[in-house]
Amino acid sequence: MRDNRYVSIYAFVLFFGLAALARCDESTDQVKEKALDASNSVRVKVRMEGPYTADVPLQVVCYFKYTPKGAKRMTGAPVQLDKHLGGVIGALRERGEFVGDQLETLLIIPPKDSIKAKALLLVGLGDEDALSLNLMEGVGRVSLREAARLGVNRVAFAPLLRDQGNSKLGTGDVETAVVRGVLLAYDTEKHLQKEALGKEFTLDEWNVEAGPTYFDETVLGVQKAIEQAAKAIKDRSAEPLLKGK
């Protein structure tokens, strides 16, 4: 009888111990995020993760024009991203094959077991002194149009400005510009599709990657972008693009 009691106690402890471990594992897999609904049924998520852990069809990252000094100053996410990729980004930049001129793009298919994203888009920002919110809105447009070309429905975006040592623009302001560019460019894609001028493409999610220091500021910036884009879309002409239709 005593043996049976000990067996029951052991089973009880083992069960709840394993349950606790499972909950612990689940918590480590959870990513802090804030989801927001935008025009054309796009869901914009601010997620506290890096460009090498996002499990998406397309990951977008930005780089200033290459200089040896700038490369040495780089820290954090872009460094880790290139380590996961075996140094391919650094090699391309050092050789001048991706310089990073304004709105220059290069699409990379990551090696197996390197990063979770199925494709990686590099977008150039040009010289650091020329960085502006207008440029970042252009980055949003270019990134969305590449997503449309590829036909992917989920995209993750990381500007990587702070990791490249640049604090010229506020983090929230950057995401206001980028997300506004994305949403307005997507609205144009929907207009093209409506008139059979573009291929079918649906963007379900645009994920904005943010670190813990800038998470709340980024959320506010995205909210502002959604509001601005909604107003701009409402003010757009409803006339057909094709004349005489």
DRENVEX-754556 format. One line per field, with one value per atom (N, C-alpha, C): x, y, z; residue in one letter; atom name; residue number from 1. Coordinates in steps of 0.02 Angstrom, whole numbers. Layout:
% DRENVEX-754556
x <- (X	...)
y <- (Y	...)
z <- (Z	...)
type <- (A	...)
atom <- (CA	...)
seq <- (NUM	...)
//
This chain:
% DRENVEX-754556
x <- (42	0	43	97	143	176	196	228	182	119	71	64	66	61	121	180	240	239	214	209	161	106	56	86	123	154	205	245	296	264	210	175	147	121	92	146	203	258	286	293	320	274	208	159	163	160	159	227	280	347	354	329	332	287	230	185	217	253	287	341	378	430	400	342	309	289	263	243	304	359	421	445	442	463	418	352	306	322	340	352	415	464	525	513	460	445	401	369	324	364	338	369	320	344	301	282	217	194	132	121	61	34	-27	-58	-106	-103	-145	-175	-239	-272	-265	-249	-238	-284	-278	-319	-308	-359	-356	-344	-368	-365	-294	-247	-178	-172	-142	-127	-53	-40	29	46	99	120	188	194	259	281	338	361	432	442	507	550	578	621	669	718	768	758	794	785	809	844	867	822	771	725	654	638	570	555	502	482	431	456	414	439	396	419	472	467	515	535	600	628	663	650	681	726	787	833	865	889	916	990	1028	1098	1118	1158	1187	1240	1260	1313	1376	1407	1464	1524	1552	1619	1652	1718	1752	1739	1736	1723	1653	1604	1536	1528	1564	1561	1588	1640	1670	1624	1584	1540	1477	1462	1400	1400	1342	1335	1266	1255	1188	1160	1098	1060	1094	1120	1151	1213	1249	1308	1287	1236	1212	1180	1144	1113	1165	1219	1271	1308	1314	1345	1303	1237	1192	1196	1211	1214	1284	1330	1398	1439	1420	1460	1445	1390	1375	1362	1328	1312	1377	1418	1482	1525	1526	1566	1540	1474	1444	1459	1458	1469	1543	1587	1659	1681	1650	1668	1636	1591	1556	1499	1476	1421	1353	1351	1293	1320	1323	1354	1308	1243	1195	1175	1176	1151	1077	1051	981	934	894	842	870	935	964	937	921	895	934	934	964	927	904	867	913	914	956	911	924	891	937	918	964	981	1043	1061	1018	1012	973	1001	955	972	1013	1001	1036	990	940	889	821	769	702	667	682	649	668	620	632	670	664	701	720	775	801	812	780	787	830	886	928	906	896	878	929	957	1008	978	1015	993	1037	1091	1137	1180	1207	1250	1210	1241	1206	1181	1220	1200	1136	1119	1060	998	1003	946	889	829	770	708	655	592	562	573	550	584	648	684	655	641	614	544	505	440	451	502	520	542	577	597	536	485	422	390	388	358	397	462	504	497	495	490	423	369	303	300	329	326	367	421	459	418	382	338	284	257	206	236	297	330	340	358	370	305	252	188	185	220	220	167	137	82	103	164	188	260	273	339	361	425	453	503	506	548	590	654	699	743	737	778	851	865	934	974	940	976	1018	989	1026	1085	1077	1131	1189	1175	1229	1256	1237	1265	1232	1171	1138	1076	1072	1014	985	994	971	895	859	785	758	701	668	643	646	624	551	509	438	426	462	455	475	527	550	494	464	412	348	334	278	288	348	363	362	395	399	330	294	228	179	182	140	157	221	240	215	219	194	119	81	8	-16	15	-5	15	73	94	49	28	-17	-85	-108	-172	-168	-111	-101	-104	-72	-74	-147	-187	-257	-295	-280	-311	-292	-229	-206	-241	-248	-281	-354	-386	-457	-471	-422	-431	-392	-374	-338	-272	-240	-175	-117	-132	-81	-98	-48	-61	-91	-125	-156	-103	-115	-68	-105	-97	-129	-77	-73	-29	-71	-58	-95	-63	4	39	103	112	176	203	257	285	344	339	391	432	496	539	568	562	585	615	668	699	660	676	639	643	699	707	659	646	607	538	517	455	395	385	326	326	385	390	373	393	378	304	271	198	162	182	151	163	223	238	196	186	145	72	47	-22	-32	17	14	15	56	59	-8	-39	-104	-157	-157	-204	-191	-128	-110	-126	-109	-122	-196	-236	-308	-337	-315	-339	-317	-254	-229	-266	-280	-316	-388	-419	-487	-489	-436	-433	-411	-391	-370	-429	-416	-468	-496	-561	-594	-602	-578	-584	-540	-563	-523	-455	-405	-339	-339	-376	-381	-431	-408	-451	-505	-566	-621	-657	-638	-671	-728)
y <- (-60	0	63	61	118	129	74	80	114	96	126	201	220	291	330	301	334	340	288	290	345	353	404	474	483	548	563	513	523	543	507	522	593	613	681	734	725	773	775	716	712	747	736	766	842	869	942	973	935	959	966	915	917	972	982	1035	1104	1112	1176	1188	1134	1140	1158	1129	1143	1216	1241	1311	1357	1335	1374	1377	1319	1316	1360	1359	1400	1473	1494	1565	1589	1544	1564	1572	1537	1542	1602	1630	1686	1750	1789	1852	1907	1958	2015	2049	2063	2096	2137	2185	2226	2226	2202	2197	2255	2284	2341	2330	2347	2338	2401	2392	2448	2442	2489	2491	2428	2410	2353	2287	2285	2223	2199	2245	2227	2231	2182	2183	2200	2253	2274	2253	2215	2192	2221	2248	2267	2208	2179	2119	2129	2106	2112	2052	2055	2001	2029	1988	2009	1981	2006	1984	1912	1882	1813	1762	1785	1738	1741	1792	1799	1745	1707	1653	1680	1709	1742	1725	1733	1722	1772	1834	1886	1929	1936	1981	2038	2100	2159	2193	2210	2248	2303	2355	2414	2425	2451	2465	2531	2570	2630	2612	2661	2650	2626	2576	2543	2589	2589	2618	2572	2564	2523	2547	2613	2642	2623	2627	2610	2537	2495	2423	2406	2441	2429	2454	2505	2535	2493	2449	2410	2361	2357	2312	2279	2232	2205	2163	2177	2134	2123	2174	2160	2116	2123	2081	2008	1998	1930	1901	1942	1918	1891	1929	1908	1846	1840	1779	1718	1725	1669	1651	1701	1690	1671	1664	1644	1700	1762	1819	1843	1819	1836	1911	1943	2014	2056	2041	2077	2068	2007	1993	2033	2035	2072	2146	2172	2244	2262	2221	2234	2230	2188	2180	2233	2272	2321	2293	2233	2202	2221	2244	2279	2337	2395	2454	2484	2484	2515	2585	2598	2662	2669	2731	2742	2698	2659	2615	2560	2548	2489	2427	2376	2315	2253	2204	2139	2085	2034	1980	1919	1894	1836	1779	1719	1659	1630	1633	1611	1537	1519	1448	1410	1347	1304	1308	1310	1312	1374	1430	1492	1539	1566	1608	1578	1600	1570	1597	1659	1689	1651	1644	1608	1649	1716	1761	1823	1854	1914	1969	2026	2083	2136	2154	2209	2272	2327	2391	2443	2478	2529	2595	2629	2694	2752	2735	2787	2815	2875	2906	2923	2916	2929	3001	3048	3118	3133	3091	3102	3067	3035	2999	3048	3029	3072	3029	3059	3024	3009	3054	3042	2980	2972	2913	2850	2852	2794	2776	2826	2810	2776	2797	2764	2692	2680	2612	2568	2596	2559	2541	2589	2576	2522	2529	2481	2411	2406	2341	2308	2348	2321	2296	2334	2314	2251	2243	2180	2122	2134	2082	2064	2114	2101	2060	2077	2041	1968	1956	1888	1851	1890	1859	1832	1864	1841	1878	1845	1876	1901	1885	1909	1933	1992	2022	2048	2041	2070	2123	2177	2234	2258	2269	2297	2350	2414	2466	2463	2439	2430	2495	2551	2616	2623	2610	2618	2570	2509	2460	2479	2527	2553	2619	2636	2695	2760	2757	2819	2832	2892	2911	2977	2992	3055	3063	3008	3009	2970	2993	2957	2889	2839	2772	2770	2804	2807	2842	2896	2933	2891	2851	2807	2758	2727	2678	2711	2772	2808	2815	2835	2845	2779	2727	2664	2632	2627	2594	2633	2699	2739	2723	2719	2701	2633	2585	2517	2518	2550	2548	2585	2640	2677	2639	2608	2568	2507	2477	2419	2440	2500	2524	2533	2556	2562	2493	2443	2375	2350	2366	2344	2379	2442	2477	2444	2427	2394	2327	2289	2224	2232	2283	2295	2307	2338	2352	2303	2246	2193	2219	2263	2291	2264	2222	2193	2122	2083	2013	2010	1955	1945	1943	1980	1984	2010	1975	1995	1999	2057	2065	2057	2004	1992	2026	2021	2048	2084	2141	2176	2181	2146	2143	2191	2234	2282	2256	2247	2220	2277	2270	2323	2292	2323	2301	2327	2303	2323	2398	2430	2501	2544	2523	2565	2536	2484	2450	2497	2530	2573	2632	2660	2716	2693	2631	2604	2593	2567	2557	2623	2676	2741	2765	2753	2773	2735	2671	2631	2653	2667	2692	2756	2800	2863	2850	2803	2786	2760	2717	2689	2744	2790	2846	2890	2906	2949	2915	2851	2814	2808	2796	2790	2855	2912	2976	2988	2973	2983	2939	2878	2831	2856	2881	2907	2967	3006	3066	3051	2990	2973	2972	2986	2986	2915	2912	2847	2835	2880	2872	2815	2778	2723	2747	2704	2721	2722	2676	2672	2725	2769	2822	2794	2821	2800	2739	2715	2656	2677)
z <- (0	0	0	41	44	-23	-58	-123	-173	-171	-218	-206	-140	-124	-151	-143	-169	-245	-278	-351	-373	-337	-354	-344	-288	-275	-329	-349	-400	-466	-484	-547	-546	-488	-481	-491	-458	-464	-535	-566	-633	-683	-674	-721	-718	-657	-651	-666	-655	-673	-748	-785	-857	-885	-853	-875	-866	-810	-798	-850	-868	-918	-986	-1000	-1064	-1067	-1011	-1009	-1017	-987	-992	-1064	-1100	-1169	-1213	-1197	-1236	-1228	-1167	-1154	-1191	-1198	-1233	-1308	-1334	-1405	-1420	-1370	-1382	-1396	-1443	-1461	-1444	-1410	-1394	-1459	-1467	-1528	-1515	-1559	-1559	-1630	-1638	-1704	-1715	-1775	-1792	-1862	-1870	-1934	-1976	-2040	-2086	-2147	-2192	-2253	-2295	-2335	-2380	-2343	-2281	-2240	-2225	-2224	-2205	-2129	-2100	-2029	-2019	-1984	-1971	-1899	-1892	-1826	-1808	-1748	-1721	-1678	-1696	-1661	-1634	-1573	-1541	-1560	-1620	-1644	-1696	-1715	-1762	-1831	-1880	-1950	-1963	-1917	-1927	-1894	-1857	-1823	-1851	-1891	-1918	-1969	-1957	-2002	-2052	-2106	-2156	-2226	-2277	-2346	-2369	-2342	-2363	-2304	-2293	-2243	-2279	-2258	-2288	-2237	-2258	-2215	-2256	-2222	-2256	-2238	-2287	-2276	-2307	-2270	-2298	-2350	-2389	-2438	-2403	-2431	-2398	-2392	-2332	-2319	-2268	-2271	-2220	-2149	-2140	-2074	-2050	-2094	-2077	-2059	-2095	-2082	-2012	-1992	-1926	-1870	-1885	-1835	-1823	-1869	-1867	-1808	-1774	-1716	-1718	-1674	-1663	-1719	-1738	-1783	-1851	-1886	-1951	-1946	-1891	-1880	-1871	-1828	-1816	-1878	-1916	-1978	-2026	-2034	-2081	-2056	-1990	-1963	-1979	-1972	-1988	-2063	-2104	-2177	-2201	-2155	-2175	-2206	-2192	-2215	-2285	-2315	-2385	-2395	-2347	-2356	-2353	-2304	-2299	-2361	-2388	-2448	-2508	-2517	-2572	-2567	-2506	-2497	-2505	-2479	-2486	-2559	-2598	-2668	-2713	-2685	-2725	-2766	-2750	-2787	-2759	-2697	-2670	-2630	-2662	-2632	-2579	-2595	-2550	-2571	-2637	-2662	-2646	-2649	-2632	-2673	-2636	-2664	-2709	-2707	-2739	-2703	-2740	-2709	-2732	-2689	-2706	-2667	-2703	-2671	-2662	-2600	-2583	-2560	-2583	-2558	-2505	-2441	-2387	-2392	-2374	-2372	-2322	-2333	-2288	-2217	-2169	-2097	-2077	-2112	-2094	-2057	-2091	-2059	-2077	-2042	-2053	-2114	-2133	-2192	-2255	-2300	-2363	-2413	-2408	-2453	-2414	-2433	-2399	-2450	-2439	-2484	-2450	-2483	-2460	-2497	-2460	-2490	-2470	-2519	-2506	-2484	-2440	-2414	-2439	-2473	-2497	-2441	-2451	-2401	-2338	-2280	-2217	-2212	-2238	-2234	-2272	-2321	-2363	-2335	-2278	-2250	-2235	-2255	-2244	-2237	-2212	-2207	-2275	-2323	-2392	-2421	-2406	-2429	-2397	-2332	-2298	-2324	-2343	-2374	-2440	-2477	-2540	-2528	-2473	-2455	-2445	-2413	-2403	-2469	-2516	-2581	-2619	-2621	-2657	-2627	-2562	-2528	-2544	-2543	-2558	-2630	-2676	-2747	-2761	-2722	-2728	-2700	-2645	-2618	-2668	-2704	-2755	-2812	-2832	-2887	-2869	-2805	-2782	-2764	-2753	-2736	-2665	-2618	-2548	-2508	-2460	-2422	-2353	-2331	-2266	-2274	-2246	-2252	-2183	-2167	-2107	-2128	-2089	-2107	-2048	-2060	-2009	-2041	-2022	-2053	-2033	-1972	-1948	-1944	-1937	-1936	-1873	-1815	-1752	-1750	-1777	-1776	-1822	-1867	-1910	-1885	-1822	-1789	-1808	-1837	-1860	-1818	-1788	-1748	-1772	-1836	-1864	-1860	-1872	-1872	-1813	-1786	-1732	-1756	-1713	-1732	-1753	-1714	-1731	-1797	-1810	-1873	-1933	-1924	-1978	-1997	-1947	-1962	-1988	-1967	-1996	-2071	-2091	-2162	-2200	-2173	-2209	-2217	-2163	-2165	-2209	-2206	-2251	-2323	-2340	-2408	-2428	-2383	-2396	-2410	-2367	-2373	-2435	-2452	-2512	-2575	-2575	-2633	-2641	-2586	-2591	-2617	-2598	-2625	-2700	-2724	-2797	-2830	-2798	-2824	-2830	-2780	-2781	-2837	-2850	-2906	-2972	-2979	-3041	-3050	-2997	-3001	-3021	-2993	-3006	-3079	-3114	-3185	-3229	-3200	-3237	-3266	-3229	-3250	-3209	-3160	-3117	-3098	-3081	-3063	-2993	-2979	-2914	-2859	-2807	-2751	-2690	-2635	-2572	-2517	-2485	-2428	-2365	-2328	-2266	-2206	-2201	-2143	-2163	-2131	-2136	-2065	-2051	-1984	-1976	-1927	-1912	-1853	-1862	-1809	-1767	-1702	-1656	-1594	-1569	-1507	-1447	-1387	-1327	-1312	-1328	-1313	-1354	-1416	-1462	-1478	-1442	-1459	-1456	-1400	-1391	-1440	-1451	-1499	-1570	-1586	-1652	-1660	-1608	-1611	-1625	-1591	-1602	-1674	-1699	-1768	-1819	-1807	-1852	-1849	-1790	-1783	-1823	-1820	-1857	-1932	-1954	-2025	-2050	-2012	-2031	-2039	-1993	-1997	-2058	-2069	-2126	-2192	-2197	-2259	-2273	-2221	-2230	-2258	-2232	-2256	-2328	-2343	-2411	-2461	-2442	-2486	-2497	-2445	-2451	-2499	-2499	-2541	-2613	-2627	-2695	-2743	-2806	-2856	-2866	-2874	-2887	-2962	-3003	-3076	-3100	-3151	-3178	-3203	-3198	-3224	-3300	-3330	-3403	-3427	-3469	-3494	-3540	-3533	-3575	-3550	-3490	-3461	-3416)
type <- (M	M	M	R	R	R	D	D	D	N	N	N	R	R	R	Y	Y	Y	V	V	V	S	S	S	I	I	I	Y	Y	Y	A	A	A	F	F	F	V	V	V	L	L	L	F	F	F	F	F	F	G	G	G	L	L	L	A	A	A	A	A	A	L	L	L	A	A	A	R	R	R	C	C	C	D	D	D	E	E	E	S	S	S	T	T	T	D	D	D	Q	Q	Q	V	V	V	K	K	K	E	E	E	K	K	K	A	A	A	L	L	L	D	D	D	A	A	A	S	S	S	N	N	N	S	S	S	V	V	V	R	R	R	V	V	V	K	K	K	V	V	V	R	R	R	M	M	M	E	E	E	G	G	G	P	P	P	Y	Y	Y	T	T	T	A	A	A	D	D	D	V	V	V	P	P	P	L	L	L	Q	Q	Q	V	V	V	V	V	V	C	C	C	Y	Y	Y	F	F	F	K	K	K	Y	Y	Y	T	T	T	P	P	P	K	K	K	G	G	G	A	A	A	K	K	K	R	R	R	M	M	M	T	T	T	G	G	G	A	A	A	P	P	P	V	V	V	Q	Q	Q	L	L	L	D	D	D	K	K	K	H	H	H	L	L	L	G	G	G	G	G	G	V	V	V	I	I	I	G	G	G	A	A	A	L	L	L	R	R	R	E	E	E	R	R	R	G	G	G	E	E	E	F	F	F	V	V	V	G	G	G	D	D	D	Q	Q	Q	L	L	L	E	E	E	T	T	T	L	L	L	L	L	L	I	I	I	I	I	I	P	P	P	P	P	P	K	K	K	D	D	D	S	S	S	I	I	I	K	K	K	A	A	A	K	K	K	A	A	A	L	L	L	L	L	L	L	L	L	V	V	V	G	G	G	L	L	L	G	G	G	D	D	D	E	E	E	D	D	D	A	A	A	L	L	L	S	S	S	L	L	L	N	N	N	L	L	L	M	M	M	E	E	E	G	G	G	V	V	V	G	G	G	R	R	R	V	V	V	S	S	S	L	L	L	R	R	R	E	E	E	A	A	A	A	A	A	R	R	R	L	L	L	G	G	G	V	V	V	N	N	N	R	R	R	V	V	V	A	A	A	F	F	F	A	A	A	P	P	P	L	L	L	L	L	L	R	R	R	D	D	D	Q	Q	Q	G	G	G	N	N	N	S	S	S	K	K	K	L	L	L	G	G	G	T	T	T	G	G	G	D	D	D	V	V	V	E	E	E	T	T	T	A	A	A	V	V	V	V	V	V	R	R	R	G	G	G	V	V	V	L	L	L	L	L	L	A	A	A	Y	Y	Y	D	D	D	T	T	T	E	E	E	K	K	K	H	H	H	L	L	L	Q	Q	Q	K	K	K	E	E	E	A	A	A	L	L	L	G	G	G	K	K	K	E	E	E	F	F	F	T	T	T	L	L	L	D	D	D	E	E	E	W	W	W	N	N	N	V	V	V	E	E	E	A	A	A	G	G	G	P	P	P	T	T	T	Y	Y	Y	F	F	F	D	D	D	E	E	E	T	T	T	V	V	V	L	L	L	G	G	G	V	V	V	Q	Q	Q	K	K	K	A	A	A	I	I	I	E	E	E	Q	Q	Q	A	A	A	A	A	A	K	K	K	A	A	A	I	I	I	K	K	K	D	D	D	R	R	R	S	S	S	A	A	A	E	E	E	P	P	P	L	L	L	L	L	L	K	K	K	G	G	G	K	K	K)
atom <- (N	CA	C	N	CA	C	N	CA	C	N	CA	C	N	CA	C	N	CA	C	N	CA	C	N	CA	C	N	CA	C	N	CA	C	N	CA	C	N	CA	C	N	CA	C	N	CA	C	N	CA	C	N	CA	C	N	CA	C	N	CA	C	N	CA	C	N	CA	C	N	CA	C	N	CA	C	N	CA	C	N	CA	C	N	CA	C	N	CA	C	N	CA	C	N	CA	C	N	CA	C	N	CA	C	N	CA	C	N	CA	C	N	CA	C	N	CA	C	N	CA	C	N	CA	C	N	CA	C	N	CA	C	N	CA	C	N	CA	C	N	CA	C	N	CA	C	N	CA	C	N	CA	C	N	CA	C	N	CA	C	N	CA	C	N	CA	C	N	CA	C	N	CA	C	N	CA	C	N	CA	C	N	CA	C	N	CA	C	N	CA	C	N	CA	C	N	CA	C	N	CA	C	N	CA	C	N	CA	C	N	CA	C	N	CA	C	N	CA	C	N	CA	C	N	CA	C	N	CA	C	N	CA	C	N	CA	C	N	CA	C	N	CA	C	N	CA	C	N	CA	C	N	CA	C	N	CA	C	N	CA	C	N	CA	C	N	CA	C	N	CA	C	N	CA	C	N	CA	C	N	CA	C	N	CA	C	N	CA	C	N	CA	C	N	CA	C	N	CA	C	N	CA	C	N	CA	C	N	CA	C	N	CA	C	N	CA	C	N	CA	C	N	CA	C	N	CA	C	N	CA	C	N	CA	C	N	CA	C	N	CA	C	N	CA	C	N	CA	C	N	CA	C	N	CA	C	N	CA	C	N	CA	C	N	CA	C	N	CA	C	N	CA	C	N	CA	C	N	CA	C	N	CA	C	N	CA	C	N	CA	C	N	CA	C	N	CA	C	N	CA	C	N	CA	C	N	CA	C	N	CA	C	N	CA	C	N	CA	C	N	CA	C	N	CA	C	N	CA	C	N	CA	C	N	CA	C	N	CA	C	N	CA	C	N	CA	C	N	CA	C	N	CA	C	N	CA	C	N	CA	C	N	CA	C	N	CA	C	N	CA	C	N	CA	C	N	CA	C	N	CA	C	N	CA	C	N	CA	C	N	CA	C	N	CA	C	N	CA	C	N	CA	C	N	CA	C	N	CA	C	N	CA	C	N	CA	C	N	CA	C	N	CA	C	N	CA	C	N	CA	C	N	CA	C	N	CA	C	N	CA	C	N	CA	C	N	CA	C	N	CA	C	N	CA	C	N	CA	C	N	CA	C	N	CA	C	N	CA	C	N	CA	C	N	CA	C	N	CA	C	N	CA	C	N	CA	C	N	CA	C	N	CA	C	N	CA	C	N	CA	C	N	CA	C	N	CA	C	N	CA	C	N	CA	C	N	CA	C	N	CA	C	N	CA	C	N	CA	C	N	CA	C	N	CA	C	N	CA	C	N	CA	C	N	CA	C	N	CA	C	N	CA	C	N	CA	C	N	CA	C	N	CA	C	N	CA	C	N	CA	C	N	CA	C	N	CA	C	N	CA	C	N	CA	C	N	CA	C	N	CA	C	N	CA	C	N	CA	C	N	CA	C	N	CA	C	N	CA	C	N	CA	C	N	CA	C	N	CA	C	N	CA	C	N	CA	C	N	CA	C	N	CA	C	N	CA	C	N	CA	C	N	CA	C	N	CA	C	N	CA	C	N	CA	C	N	CA	C	N	CA	C	N	CA	C	N	CA	C	N	CA	C	N	CA	C	N	CA	C	N	CA	C	N	CA	C	N	CA	C	N	CA	C	N	CA	C	N	CA	C	N	CA	C	N	CA	C	N	CA	C	N	CA	C	N	CA	C	N	CA	C	N	CA	C	N	CA	C	N	CA	C	N	CA	C	N	CA	C	N	CA	C	N	CA	C	N	CA	C	N	CA	C	N	CA	C)
seq <- (1	1	1	2	2	2	3	3	3	4	4	4	5	5	5	6	6	6	7	7	7	8	8	8	9	9	9	10	10	10	11	11	11	12	12	12	13	13	13	14	14	14	15	15	15	16	16	16	17	17	17	18	18	18	19	19	19	20	20	20	21	21	21	22	22	22	23	23	23	24	24	24	25	25	25	26	26	26	27	27	27	28	28	28	29	29	29	30	30	30	31	31	31	32	32	32	33	33	33	34	34	34	35	35	35	36	36	36	37	37	37	38	38	38	39	39	39	40	40	40	41	41	41	42	42	42	43	43	43	44	44	44	45	45	45	46	46	46	47	47	47	48	48	48	49	49	49	50	50	50	51	51	51	52	52	52	53	53	53	54	54	54	55	55	55	56	56	56	57	57	57	58	58	58	59	59	59	60	60	60	61	61	61	62	62	62	63	63	63	64	64	64	65	65	65	66	66	66	67	67	67	68	68	68	69	69	69	70	70	70	71	71	71	72	72	72	73	73	73	74	74	74	75	75	75	76	76	76	77	77	77	78	78	78	79	79	79	80	80	80	81	81	81	82	82	82	83	83	83	84	84	84	85	85	85	86	86	86	87	87	87	88	88	88	89	89	89	90	90	90	91	91	91	92	92	92	93	93	93	94	94	94	95	95	95	96	96	96	97	97	97	98	98	98	99	99	99	100	100	100	101	101	101	102	102	102	103	103	103	104	104	104	105	105	105	106	106	106	107	107	107	108	108	108	109	109	109	110	110	110	111	111	111	112	112	112	113	113	113	114	114	114	115	115	115	116	116	116	117	117	117	118	118	118	119	119	119	120	120	120	121	121	121	122	122	122	123	123	123	124	124	124	125	125	125	126	126	126	127	127	127	128	128	128	129	129	129	130	130	130	131	131	131	132	132	132	133	133	133	134	134	134	135	135	135	136	136	136	137	137	137	138	138	138	139	139	139	140	140	140	141	141	141	142	142	142	143	143	143	144	144	144	145	145	145	146	146	146	147	147	147	148	148	148	149	149	149	150	150	150	151	151	151	152	152	152	153	153	153	154	154	154	155	155	155	156	156	156	157	157	157	158	158	158	159	159	159	160	160	160	161	161	161	162	162	162	163	163	163	164	164	164	165	165	165	166	166	166	167	167	167	168	168	168	169	169	169	170	170	170	171	171	171	172	172	172	173	173	173	174	174	174	175	175	175	176	176	176	177	177	177	178	178	178	179	179	179	180	180	180	181	181	181	182	182	182	183	183	183	184	184	184	185	185	185	186	186	186	187	187	187	188	188	188	189	189	189	190	190	190	191	191	191	192	192	192	193	193	193	194	194	194	195	195	195	196	196	196	197	197	197	198	198	198	199	199	199	200	200	200	201	201	201	202	202	202	203	203	203	204	204	204	205	205	205	206	206	206	207	207	207	208	208	208	209	209	209	210	210	210	211	211	211	212	212	212	213	213	213	214	214	214	215	215	215	216	216	216	217	217	217	218	218	218	219	219	219	220	220	220	221	221	221	222	222	222	223	223	223	224	224	224	225	225	225	226	226	226	227	227	227	228	228	228	229	229	229	230	230	230	231	231	231	232	232	232	233	233	233	234	234	234	235	235	235	236	236	236	237	237	237	238	238	238	239	239	239	240	240	240	241	241	241	242	242	242	243	243	243	244	244	244	245	245	245)
//
